[in-house]
Amino acid sequence: MLAPSEEKSGDPKNSYYEELEQVSDHFPKYHLTVLLGDFNIKVRRENIFKPTIGNDSLHQNNNDNGFRIVNFTTSKNLVVKSTMFPHRNIPKYIWTSPDGKTHNQVITY
C-alpha cells in the first residue's frame, strides 16, 4: 500500500488509513510487531505524543499524516521507534528541499 502524500485530502487518506486498520487487525498476535513503510508524516515533539513518539523527532510541526499515524499507532499500542531514542549528532534527515530549508526524517515503527 502506498501512503498518500500530504497534499492529498479526504477520501484517499481516509481509505488508506481504513485499509491499514483492517490489515493490521489481521496481524498475528506476537510480542513484537514491526510495521515499516514510507508514511509521508511529520510529527512534532509534544508532551502529549511522548508515549508514542518520544523526544527525538526532527520536526517542529505536525502534518495531517502525522496526526493520523499517531492516532493509528496509539490505537494499536505501537510506538514510532525512529523518534524514540537520541541520535548521534549527525543529520536525522534523509531529504533536503532544493532551497535547502526543508528537511524530512525517516520514521519507522
ChimeraX attribute file (.defattr): number of C-alpha atoms within 10 A of each C-alpha:
attribute: neighborCount
match mode: 1-to-1
recipient: residues
	/A:1	9
	/A:2	9
	/A:3	17
	/A:4	19
	/A:5	15
	/A:6	15
	/A:7	9
	/A:8	12
	/A:9	11
	/A:10	7
	/A:11	9
	/A:12	13
	/A:13	19
	/A:14	13
	/A:15	12
	/A:16	15
	/A:17	18
	/A:18	13
	/A:19	13
	/A:20	14
	/A:21	14
	/A:22	11
	/A:23	10
	/A:24	14
	/A:25	11
	/A:26	8
	/A:27	9
	/A:28	9
	/A:29	8
	/A:30	6
	/A:31	5
	/A:32	8
	/A:33	14
	/A:34	9
	/A:35	11
	/A:36	9
	/A:37	12
	/A:38	13
	/A:39	19
	/A:40	19
	/A:41	23
	/A:42	22
	/A:43	26
	/A:44	21
	/A:45	18
	/A:46	15
	/A:47	11
	/A:48	9
	/A:49	17
	/A:50	16
	/A:51	15
	/A:52	20
	/A:53	27
	/A:54	21
	/A:55	17
	/A:56	18
	/A:57	25
	/A:58	19
	/A:59	17
	/A:60	10
	/A:61	12
	/A:62	14
	/A:63	15
	/A:64	17
	/A:65	22
	/A:66	18
	/A:67	15
	/A:68	17
	/A:69	19
	/A:70	19
	/A:71	14
	/A:72	18
	/A:73	16
	/A:74	16
	/A:75	10
	/A:76	13
	/A:77	11
	/A:78	18
	/A:79	21
	/A:80	22
	/A:81	15
	/A:82	18
	/A:83	25
	/A:84	18
	/A:85	13
	/A:86	11
	/A:87	12
	/A:88	7
	/A:89	6
	/A:90	6
	/A:91	10
	/A:92	17
	/A:93	15
	/A:94	9
	/A:95	12
	/A:96	12
	/A:97	9
	/A:98	7
	/A:99	6
	/A:100	8
	/A:101	7
	/A:102	11
	/A:103	14
	/A:104	16
	/A:105	20
	/A:106	18
	/A:107	21
	/A:108	16
	/A:109	18
